[in-house]
């Protein structure tokens, strides 16, 4: 009887731990993806700002000449 209870606890625990690891892997992927997307948006924002600044500077430079 005790052995069966122990085996049941062990199987339950292993199932829970595997589910935990799957959830943690998914959470890790989601956090990684969100970090990558925020970095992507920042890069696009910075490049857009640089492009705007460069074009504005170019217009300013050409209007002075």
mmCIF file of the N, C-alpha and C atoms, coordinates in Angstrom:
data_MODEL
# 
_entry.id   MODEL 
# 
loop_
_atom_site.group_PDB 
_atom_site.id 
_atom_site.type_symbol 
_atom_site.label_atom_id 
_atom_site.label_alt_id 
_atom_site.label_comp_id 
_atom_site.label_asym_id 
_atom_site.label_entity_id 
_atom_site.label_seq_id 
_atom_site.pdbx_PDB_ins_code 
_atom_site.Cartn_x 
_atom_site.Cartn_y 
_atom_site.Cartn_z 
_atom_site.occupancy 
_atom_site.B_iso_or_equiv 
_atom_site.pdbx_formal_charge 
_atom_site.auth_seq_id 
_atom_site.auth_comp_id 
_atom_site.auth_asym_id 
_atom_site.auth_atom_id 
_atom_site.pdbx_PDB_model_num 
ATOM 1   N N  . UNK A 1 1  ? 0.830  -1.203 0.000   1.00 0.00 ? 1  UNK A N  1 
ATOM 2   C CA . UNK A 1 1  ? 0.000  0.000  0.000   1.00 0.00 ? 1  UNK A CA 1 
ATOM 3   C C  . UNK A 1 1  ? 0.870  1.262  0.000   1.00 0.00 ? 1  UNK A C  1 
ATOM 4   N N  . UNK A 1 2  ? 1.851  1.286  0.925   1.00 0.00 ? 2  UNK A N  1 
ATOM 5   C CA . UNK A 1 2  ? 2.737  2.446  0.989   1.00 0.00 ? 2  UNK A CA 1 
ATOM 6   C C  . UNK A 1 2  ? 3.522  2.607  -0.308  1.00 0.00 ? 2  UNK A C  1 
ATOM 7   N N  . UNK A 1 3  ? 3.959  1.465  -0.870  1.00 0.00 ? 3  UNK A N  1 
ATOM 8   C CA . UNK A 1 3  ? 4.732  1.514  -2.109  1.00 0.00 ? 3  UNK A CA 1 
ATOM 9   C C  . UNK A 1 3  ? 3.895  2.141  -3.226  1.00 0.00 ? 3  UNK A C  1 
ATOM 10  N N  . UNK A 1 4  ? 2.623  1.725  -3.325  1.00 0.00 ? 4  UNK A N  1 
ATOM 11  C CA . UNK A 1 4  ? 1.754  2.289  -4.351  1.00 0.00 ? 4  UNK A CA 1 
ATOM 12  C C  . UNK A 1 4  ? 1.572  3.786  -4.164  1.00 0.00 ? 4  UNK A C  1 
ATOM 13  N N  . UNK A 1 5  ? 1.413  4.212  -2.910  1.00 0.00 ? 5  UNK A N  1 
ATOM 14  C CA . UNK A 1 5  ? 1.263  5.646  -2.633  1.00 0.00 ? 5  UNK A CA 1 
ATOM 15  C C  . UNK A 1 5  ? 2.524  6.390  -3.041  1.00 0.00 ? 5  UNK A C  1 
ATOM 16  N N  . UNK A 1 6  ? 3.692  5.784  -2.720  1.00 0.00 ? 6  UNK A N  1 
ATOM 17  C CA . UNK A 1 6  ? 4.957  6.431  -3.082  1.00 0.00 ? 6  UNK A CA 1 
ATOM 18  C C  . UNK A 1 6  ? 5.094  6.538  -4.593  1.00 0.00 ? 6  UNK A C  1 
ATOM 19  N N  . UNK A 1 7  ? 4.778  5.451  -5.288  1.00 0.00 ? 7  UNK A N  1 
ATOM 20  C CA . UNK A 1 7  ? 4.883  5.462  -6.752  1.00 0.00 ? 7  UNK A CA 1 
ATOM 21  C C  . UNK A 1 7  ? 3.941  6.519  -7.327  1.00 0.00 ? 7  UNK A C  1 
ATOM 22  N N  . UNK A 1 8  ? 2.730  6.595  -6.762  1.00 0.00 ? 8  UNK A N  1 
ATOM 23  C CA . UNK A 1 8  ? 1.787  7.607  -7.235  1.00 0.00 ? 8  UNK A CA 1 
ATOM 24  C C  . UNK A 1 8  ? 2.324  9.007  -7.020  1.00 0.00 ? 8  UNK A C  1 
ATOM 25  N N  . UNK A 1 9  ? 2.909  9.242  -5.829  1.00 0.00 ? 9  UNK A N  1 
ATOM 26  C CA . UNK A 1 9  ? 3.481  10.562 -5.557  1.00 0.00 ? 9  UNK A CA 1 
ATOM 27  C C  . UNK A 1 9  ? 4.625  10.869 -6.514  1.00 0.00 ? 9  UNK A C  1 
ATOM 28  N N  . UNK A 1 10 ? 5.471  9.856  -6.759  1.00 0.00 ? 10 UNK A N  1 
ATOM 29  C CA . UNK A 1 10 ? 6.630  10.060 -7.634  1.00 0.00 ? 10 UNK A CA 1 
ATOM 30  C C  . UNK A 1 10 ? 6.167  10.390 -9.048  1.00 0.00 ? 10 UNK A C  1 
ATOM 31  N N  . UNK A 1 11 ? 5.194  9.614  -9.553  1.00 0.00 ? 11 UNK A N  1 
ATOM 32  C CA . UNK A 1 11 ? 4.715  9.881  -10.913 1.00 0.00 ? 11 UNK A CA 1 
ATOM 33  C C  . UNK A 1 11 ? 4.047  11.251 -10.979 1.00 0.00 ? 11 UNK A C  1 
ATOM 34  N N  . UNK A 1 12 ? 3.255  11.604 -9.955  1.00 0.00 ? 12 UNK A N  1 
ATOM 35  C CA . UNK A 1 12 ? 2.611  12.908 -9.926  1.00 0.00 ? 12 UNK A CA 1 
ATOM 36  C C  . UNK A 1 12 ? 3.666  14.010 -9.910  1.00 0.00 ? 12 UNK A C  1 
ATOM 37  N N  . UNK A 1 13 ? 4.689  13.821 -9.075  1.00 0.00 ? 13 UNK A N  1 
ATOM 38  C CA . UNK A 1 13 ? 5.742  14.826 -8.957  1.00 0.00 ? 13 UNK A CA 1 
ATOM 39  C C  . UNK A 1 13 ? 6.495  14.985 -10.275 1.00 0.00 ? 13 UNK A C  1 
ATOM 40  N N  . UNK A 1 14 ? 6.826  13.850 -10.918 1.00 0.00 ? 14 UNK A N  1 
ATOM 41  C CA . UNK A 1 14 ? 7.559  13.926 -12.181 1.00 0.00 ? 14 UNK A CA 1 
ATOM 42  C C  . UNK A 1 14 ? 6.699  14.592 -13.251 1.00 0.00 ? 14 UNK A C  1 
ATOM 43  N N  . UNK A 1 15 ? 5.397  14.283 -13.273 1.00 0.00 ? 15 UNK A N  1 
ATOM 44  C CA . UNK A 1 15 ? 4.506  14.928 -14.233 1.00 0.00 ? 15 UNK A CA 1 
ATOM 45  C C  . UNK A 1 15 ? 4.468  16.429 -13.996 1.00 0.00 ? 15 UNK A C  1 
ATOM 46  N N  . UNK A 1 16 ? 4.339  16.824 -12.720 1.00 0.00 ? 16 UNK A N  1 
ATOM 47  C CA . UNK A 1 16 ? 4.284  18.252 -12.391 1.00 0.00 ? 16 UNK A CA 1 
ATOM 48  C C  . UNK A 1 16 ? 5.594  18.930 -12.780 1.00 0.00 ? 16 UNK A C  1 
ATOM 49  N N  . UNK A 1 17 ? 6.722  18.253 -12.505 1.00 0.00 ? 17 UNK A N  1 
ATOM 50  C CA . UNK A 1 17 ? 8.016  18.864 -12.817 1.00 0.00 ? 17 UNK A CA 1 
ATOM 51  C C  . UNK A 1 17 ? 8.178  19.018 -14.329 1.00 0.00 ? 17 UNK A C  1 
ATOM 52  N N  . UNK A 1 18 ? 7.734  18.009 -15.114 1.00 0.00 ? 18 UNK A N  1 
ATOM 53  C CA . UNK A 1 18 ? 7.844  18.137 -16.568 1.00 0.00 ? 18 UNK A CA 1 
ATOM 54  C C  . UNK A 1 18 ? 6.953  19.271 -17.061 1.00 0.00 ? 18 UNK A C  1 
ATOM 55  N N  . UNK A 1 19 ? 5.747  19.380 -16.494 1.00 0.00 ? 19 UNK A N  1 
ATOM 56  C CA . UNK A 1 19 ? 4.852  20.471 -16.881 1.00 0.00 ? 19 UNK A CA 1 
ATOM 57  C C  . UNK A 1 19 ? 5.489  21.806 -16.510 1.00 0.00 ? 19 UNK A C  1 
ATOM 58  N N  . UNK A 1 20 ? 6.112  21.864 -15.303 1.00 0.00 ? 20 UNK A N  1 
ATOM 59  C CA . UNK A 1 20 ? 6.794  23.083 -14.877 1.00 0.00 ? 20 UNK A CA 1 
ATOM 60  C C  . UNK A 1 20 ? 7.891  23.457 -15.858 1.00 0.00 ? 20 UNK A C  1 
ATOM 61  N N  . UNK A 1 21 ? 8.712  22.472 -16.251 1.00 0.00 ? 21 UNK A N  1 
ATOM 62  C CA . UNK A 1 21 ? 9.818  22.770 -17.155 1.00 0.00 ? 21 UNK A CA 1 
ATOM 63  C C  . UNK A 1 21 ? 9.278  23.239 -18.504 1.00 0.00 ? 21 UNK A C  1 
ATOM 64  N N  . UNK A 1 22 ? 8.194  22.622 -18.975 1.00 0.00 ? 22 UNK A N  1 
ATOM 65  C CA . UNK A 1 22 ? 7.607  23.069 -20.248 1.00 0.00 ? 22 UNK A CA 1 
ATOM 66  C C  . UNK A 1 22 ? 7.117  24.497 -20.130 1.00 0.00 ? 22 UNK A C  1 
ATOM 67  N N  . UNK A 1 23 ? 6.448  24.803 -19.014 1.00 0.00 ? 23 UNK A N  1 
ATOM 68  C CA . UNK A 1 23 ? 5.932  26.163 -18.825 1.00 0.00 ? 23 UNK A CA 1 
ATOM 69  C C  . UNK A 1 23 ? 7.092  27.150 -18.758 1.00 0.00 ? 23 UNK A C  1 
ATOM 70  N N  . UNK A 1 24 ? 8.148  26.785 -18.023 1.00 0.00 ? 24 UNK A N  1 
ATOM 71  C CA . UNK A 1 24 ? 9.284  27.695 -17.898 1.00 0.00 ? 24 UNK A CA 1 
ATOM 72  C C  . UNK A 1 24 ? 9.951  27.899 -19.257 1.00 0.00 ? 24 UNK A C  1 
ATOM 73  N N  . UNK A 1 25 ? 10.040 26.835 -20.061 1.00 0.00 ? 25 UNK A N  1 
ATOM 74  C CA . UNK A 1 25 ? 10.623 26.966 -21.397 1.00 0.00 ? 25 UNK A CA 1 
ATOM 75  C C  . UNK A 1 25 ? 9.767  27.908 -22.242 1.00 0.00 ? 25 UNK A C  1 
ATOM 76  N N  . UNK A 1 26 ? 8.439  27.738 -22.152 1.00 0.00 ? 26 UNK A N  1 
ATOM 77  C CA . UNK A 1 26 ? 7.552  28.615 -22.918 1.00 0.00 ? 26 UNK A CA 1 
ATOM 78  C C  . UNK A 1 26 ? 7.688  30.051 -22.451 1.00 0.00 ? 26 UNK A C  1 
ATOM 79  N N  . UNK A 1 27 ? 7.734  30.246 -21.121 1.00 0.00 ? 27 UNK A N  1 
ATOM 80  C CA . UNK A 1 27 ? 7.881  31.603 -20.584 1.00 0.00 ? 27 UNK A CA 1 
ATOM 81  C C  . UNK A 1 27 ? 9.206  32.205 -21.034 1.00 0.00 ? 27 UNK A C  1 
ATOM 82  N N  . UNK A 1 28 ? 10.262 31.382 -21.029 1.00 0.00 ? 28 UNK A N  1 
ATOM 83  C CA . UNK A 1 28 ? 11.557 31.860 -21.498 1.00 0.00 ? 28 UNK A CA 1 
ATOM 84  C C  . UNK A 1 28 ? 11.493 32.280 -22.958 1.00 0.00 ? 28 UNK A C  1 
ATOM 85  N N  . UNK A 1 29 ? 10.846 31.462 -23.795 1.00 0.00 ? 29 UNK A N  1 
ATOM 86  C CA . UNK A 1 29 ? 10.704 31.817 -25.205 1.00 0.00 ? 29 UNK A CA 1 
ATOM 87  C C  . UNK A 1 29 ? 9.925  33.118 -25.356 1.00 0.00 ? 29 UNK A C  1 
ATOM 88  N N  . UNK A 1 30 ? 8.835  33.260 -24.578 1.00 0.00 ? 30 UNK A N  1 
ATOM 89  C CA . UNK A 1 30 ? 8.005  34.463 -24.692 1.00 0.00 ? 30 UNK A CA 1 
ATOM 90  C C  . UNK A 1 30 ? 8.798  35.690 -24.274 1.00 0.00 ? 30 UNK A C  1 
ATOM 91  N N  . UNK A 1 31 ? 9.534  35.586 -23.149 1.00 0.00 ? 31 UNK A N  1 
ATOM 92  C CA . UNK A 1 31 ? 10.318 36.740 -22.702 1.00 0.00 ? 31 UNK A CA 1 
ATOM 93  C C  . UNK A 1 31 ? 11.413 37.062 -23.713 1.00 0.00 ? 31 UNK A C  1 
ATOM 94  N N  . UNK A 1 32 ? 12.070 36.020 -24.265 1.00 0.00 ? 32 UNK A N  1 
ATOM 95  C CA . UNK A 1 32 ? 13.098 36.245 -25.266 1.00 0.00 ? 32 UNK A CA 1 
ATOM 96  C C  . UNK A 1 32 ? 12.496 36.936 -26.485 1.00 0.00 ? 32 UNK A C  1 
ATOM 97  N N  . UNK A 1 33 ? 11.325 36.453 -26.939 1.00 0.00 ? 33 UNK A N  1 
ATOM 98  C CA . UNK A 1 33 ? 10.678 37.030 -28.109 1.00 0.00 ? 33 UNK A CA 1 
ATOM 99  C C  . UNK A 1 33 ? 10.297 38.485 -27.863 1.00 0.00 ? 33 UNK A C  1 
ATOM 100 N N  . UNK A 1 34 ? 9.736  38.770 -26.673 1.00 0.00 ? 34 UNK A N  1 
ATOM 101 C CA . UNK A 1 34 ? 9.332  40.146 -26.375 1.00 0.00 ? 34 UNK A CA 1 
ATOM 102 C C  . UNK A 1 34 ? 10.565 41.040 -26.283 1.00 0.00 ? 34 UNK A C  1 
ATOM 103 N N  . UNK A 1 35 ? 11.656 40.528 -25.687 1.00 0.00 ? 35 UNK A N  1 
ATOM 104 C CA . UNK A 1 35 ? 12.887 41.317 -25.625 1.00 0.00 ? 35 UNK A CA 1 
ATOM 105 C C  . UNK A 1 35 ? 13.395 41.614 -27.027 1.00 0.00 ? 35 UNK A C  1 
ATOM 106 N N  . UNK A 1 36 ? 13.401 40.589 -27.895 1.00 0.00 ? 36 UNK A N  1 
ATOM 107 C CA . UNK A 1 36 ? 13.884 40.771 -29.265 1.00 0.00 ? 36 UNK A CA 1 
ATOM 108 C C  . UNK A 1 36 ? 13.002 41.779 -30.000 1.00 0.00 ? 36 UNK A C  1 
ATOM 109 N N  . UNK A 1 37 ? 11.681 41.689 -29.809 1.00 0.00 ? 37 UNK A N  1 
ATOM 110 C CA . UNK A 1 37 ? 10.784 42.610 -30.510 1.00 0.00 ? 37 UNK A CA 1 
ATOM 111 C C  . UNK A 1 37 ? 10.986 44.036 -30.003 1.00 0.00 ? 37 UNK A C  1 
ATOM 112 N N  . UNK A 1 38 ? 11.191 44.213 -28.682 1.00 0.00 ? 38 UNK A N  1 
ATOM 113 C CA . UNK A 1 38 ? 11.423 45.569 -28.179 1.00 0.00 ? 38 UNK A CA 1 
ATOM 114 C C  . UNK A 1 38 ? 12.739 46.106 -28.717 1.00 0.00 ? 38 UNK A C  1 
ATOM 115 N N  . UNK A 1 39 ? 13.772 45.246 -28.773 1.00 0.00 ? 39 UNK A N  1 
ATOM 116 C CA . UNK A 1 39 ? 15.053 45.684 -29.328 1.00 0.00 ? 39 UNK A CA 1 
ATOM 117 C C  . UNK A 1 39 ? 14.871 46.049 -30.798 1.00 0.00 ? 39 UNK A C  1 
ATOM 118 N N  . UNK A 1 40 ? 14.100 45.240 -31.530 1.00 0.00 ? 40 UNK A N  1 
ATOM 119 C CA . UNK A 1 40 ? 13.822 45.529 -32.936 1.00 0.00 ? 40 UNK A CA 1 
ATOM 120 C C  . UNK A 1 40 ? 13.151 46.885 -33.084 1.00 0.00 ? 40 UNK A C  1 
ATOM 121 N N  . UNK A 1 41 ? 12.124 47.141 -32.276 1.00 0.00 ? 41 UNK A N  1 
ATOM 122 C CA . UNK A 1 41 ? 11.408 48.408 -32.393 1.00 0.00 ? 41 UNK A CA 1 
ATOM 123 C C  . UNK A 1 41 ? 12.334 49.563 -32.027 1.00 0.00 ? 41 UNK A C  1 
ATOM 124 N N  . UNK A 1 42 ? 13.189 49.362 -31.024 1.00 0.00 ? 42 UNK A N  1 
ATOM 125 C CA . UNK A 1 42 ? 14.130 50.426 -30.659 1.00 0.00 ? 42 UNK A CA 1 
ATOM 126 C C  . UNK A 1 42 ? 15.082 50.707 -31.799 1.00 0.00 ? 42 UNK A C  1 
ATOM 127 N N  . UNK A 1 43 ? 15.594 49.632 -32.435 1.00 0.00 ? 43 UNK A N  1 
ATOM 128 C CA . UNK A 1 43 ? 16.533 49.814 -33.541 1.00 0.00 ? 43 UNK A CA 1 
ATOM 129 C C  . UNK A 1 43 ? 15.853 50.556 -34.689 1.00 0.00 ? 43 UNK A C  1 
ATOM 130 N N  . UNK A 1 44 ? 14.627 50.163 -35.021 1.00 0.00 ? 44 UNK A N  1 
ATOM 131 C CA . UNK A 1 44 ? 13.918 50.831 -36.114 1.00 0.00 ? 44 UNK A CA 1 
ATOM 132 C C  . UNK A 1 44 ? 13.653 52.285 -35.745 1.00 0.00 ? 44 UNK A C  1 
ATOM 133 N N  . UNK A 1 45 ? 13.300 52.534 -34.466 1.00 0.00 ? 45 UNK A N  1 
ATOM 134 C CA . UNK A 1 45 ? 13.054 53.905 -34.007 1.00 0.00 ? 45 UNK A CA 1 
ATOM 135 C C  . UNK A 1 45 ? 14.326 54.735 -34.130 1.00 0.00 ? 45 UNK A C  1 
ATOM 136 N N  . UNK A 1 46 ? 15.456 54.177 -33.690 1.00 0.00 ? 46 UNK A N  1 
ATOM 137 C CA . UNK A 1 46 ? 16.726 54.904 -33.744 1.00 0.00 ? 46 UNK A CA 1 
ATOM 138 C C  . UNK A 1 46 ? 17.123 55.159 -35.196 1.00 0.00 ? 46 UNK A C  1 
ATOM 139 N N  . UNK A 1 47 ? 16.994 54.138 -36.053 1.00 0.00 ? 47 UNK A N  1 
ATOM 140 C CA . UNK A 1 47 ? 17.384 54.310 -37.452 1.00 0.00 ? 47 UNK A CA 1 
ATOM 141 C C  . UNK A 1 47 ? 16.478 55.337 -38.124 1.00 0.00 ? 47 UNK A C  1 
ATOM 142 N N  . UNK A 1 48 ? 15.175 55.324 -37.771 1.00 0.00 ? 48 UNK A N  1 
ATOM 143 C CA . UNK A 1 48 ? 14.258 56.312 -38.325 1.00 0.00 ? 48 UNK A CA 1 
ATOM 144 C C  . UNK A 1 48 ? 14.675 57.702 -37.868 1.00 0.00 ? 48 UNK A C  1 
ATOM 145 N N  . UNK A 1 49 ? 14.996 57.852 -36.586 1.00 0.00 ? 49 UNK A N  1 
ATOM 146 C CA . UNK A 1 49 ? 15.439 59.148 -36.075 1.00 0.00 ? 49 UNK A CA 1 
ATOM 147 C C  . UNK A 1 49 ? 16.717 59.596 -36.761 1.00 0.00 ? 49 UNK A C  1 
ATOM 148 N N  . UNK A 1 50 ? 17.647 58.664 -36.966 1.00 0.00 ? 50 UNK A N  1 
ATOM 149 C CA . UNK A 1 50 ? 18.900 59.010 -37.630 1.00 0.00 ? 50 UNK A CA 1 
ATOM 150 C C  . UNK A 1 50 ? 18.626 59.440 -39.066 1.00 0.00 ? 50 UNK A C  1 
ATOM 151 N N  . UNK A 1 51 ? 17.761 58.700 -39.760 1.00 0.00 ? 51 UNK A N  1 
ATOM 152 C CA . UNK A 1 51 ? 17.430 59.061 -41.134 1.00 0.00 ? 51 UNK A CA 1 
ATOM 153 C C  . UNK A 1 51 ? 16.803 60.447 -41.191 1.00 0.00 ? 51 UNK A C  1 
ATOM 154 N N  . UNK A 1 52 ? 15.858 60.709 -40.270 1.00 0.00 ? 52 UNK A N  1 
ATOM 155 C CA . UNK A 1 52 ? 15.216 62.020 -40.234 1.00 0.00 ? 52 UNK A CA 1 
ATOM 156 C C  . UNK A 1 52 ? 16.249 63.100 -39.964 1.00 0.00 ? 52 UNK A C  1 
ATOM 157 N N  . UNK A 1 53 ? 17.128 62.847 -38.976 1.00 0.00 ? 53 UNK A N  1 
ATOM 158 C CA . UNK A 1 53 ? 18.153 63.833 -38.647 1.00 0.00 ? 53 UNK A CA 1 
ATOM 159 C C  . UNK A 1 53 ? 19.081 64.070 -39.823 1.00 0.00 ? 53 UNK A C  1 
ATOM 160 N N  . UNK A 1 54 ? 19.488 62.999 -40.505 1.00 0.00 ? 54 UNK A N  1 
ATOM 161 C CA . UNK A 1 54 ? 20.394 63.137 -41.641 1.00 0.00 ? 54 UNK A CA 1 
ATOM 162 C C  . UNK A 1 54 ? 19.717 63.914 -42.765 1.00 0.00 ? 54 UNK A C  1 
ATOM 163 N N  . UNK A 1 55 ? 18.459 63.583 -43.070 1.00 0.00 ? 55 UNK A N  1 
ATOM 164 C CA . UNK A 1 55 ? 17.773 64.283 -44.159 1.00 0.00 ? 55 UNK A CA 1 
ATOM 165 C C  . UNK A 1 55 ? 17.560 65.749 -43.787 1.00 0.00 ? 55 UNK A C  1 
ATOM 166 N N  . UNK A 1 56 ? 17.209 66.014 -42.514 1.00 0.00 ? 56 UNK A N  1 
ATOM 167 C CA . UNK A 1 56 ? 17.048 67.401 -42.079 1.00 0.00 ? 56 UNK A CA 1 
ATOM 168 C C  . UNK A 1 56 ? 18.374 68.144 -42.190 1.00 0.00 ? 56 UNK A C  1 
ATOM 169 N N  . UNK A 1 57 ? 19.454 67.502 -41.749 1.00 0.00 ? 57 UNK A N  1 
ATOM 170 C CA . UNK A 1 57 ? 20.767 68.131 -41.840 1.00 0.00 ? 57 UNK A CA 1 
ATOM 171 C C  . UNK A 1 57 ? 21.143 68.381 -43.292 1.00 0.00 ? 57 UNK A C  1 
ATOM 172 N N  . UNK A 1 58 ? 20.827 67.422 -44.168 1.00 0.00 ? 58 UNK A N  1 
ATOM 173 C CA . UNK A 1 58 ? 21.135 67.576 -45.590 1.00 0.00 ? 58 UNK A CA 1 
ATOM 174 C C  . UNK A 1 58 ? 20.366 68.762 -46.163 1.00 0.00 ? 58 UNK A C  1 
ATOM 175 N N  . UNK A 1 59 ? 19.067 68.858 -45.839 1.00 0.00 ? 59 UNK A N  1 
ATOM 176 C CA . UNK A 1 59 ? 18.263 69.980 -46.327 1.00 0.00 ? 59 UNK A CA 1 
ATOM 177 C C  . UNK A 1 59 ? 18.827 71.295 -45.803 1.00 0.00 ? 59 UNK A C  1 
ATOM 178 N N  . UNK A 1 60 ? 19.173 71.326 -44.526 1.00 0.00 ? 60 UNK A N  1 
ATOM 179 C CA . UNK A 1 60 ? 19.725 72.537 -43.925 1.00 0.00 ? 60 UNK A CA 1 
ATOM 180 C C  . UNK A 1 60 ? 21.035 72.916 -44.618 1.00 0.00 ? 60 UNK A C  1 
ATOM 181 N N  . UNK A 1 61 ? 21.888 71.918 -44.866 1.00 0.00 ? 61 UNK A N  1 
ATOM 182 C CA . UNK A 1 61 ? 23.179 72.155 -45.500 1.00 0.00 ? 61 UNK A CA 1 
ATOM 183 C C  . UNK A 1 61 ? 22.989 72.675 -46.922 1.00 0.00 ? 61 UNK A C  1 
ATOM 184 N N  . UNK A 1 62 ? 22.030 72.075 -47.661 1.00 0.00 ? 62 UNK A N  1 
ATOM 185 C CA . UNK A 1 62 ? 21.812 72.490 -49.046 1.00 0.00 ? 62 UNK A CA 1 
ATOM 186 C C  . UNK A 1 62 ? 21.156 73.861 -49.105 1.00 0.00 ? 62 UNK A C  1 
ATOM 187 N N  . UNK A 1 63 ? 20.317 74.198 -48.135 1.00 0.00 ? 63 UNK A N  1 
ATOM 188 C CA . UNK A 1 63 ? 19.679 75.511 -48.154 1.00 0.00 ? 63 UNK A CA 1 
ATOM 189 C C  . UNK A 1 63 ? 20.698 76.602 -47.823 1.00 0.00 ? 63 UNK A C  1 
ATOM 190 N N  . UNK A 1 64 ? 21.737 76.272 -47.080 1.00 0.00 ? 64 UNK A N  1 
ATOM 191 C CA . UNK A 1 64 ? 22.768 77.266 -46.763 1.00 0.00 ? 64 UNK A CA 1 
ATOM 192 C C  . UNK A 1 64 ? 23.626 77.566 -47.981 1.00 0.00 ? 64 UNK A C  1 
ATOM 193 N N  . UNK A 1 65 ? 23.837 76.576 -48.843 1.00 0.00 ? 65 UNK A N  1 
ATOM 194 C CA . UNK A 1 65 ? 24.680 76.763 -50.017 1.00 0.00 ? 65 UNK A CA 1 
ATOM 195 C C  . UNK A 1 65 ? 23.996 77.527 -51.069 1.00 0.00 ? 65 UNK A C  1 
# 
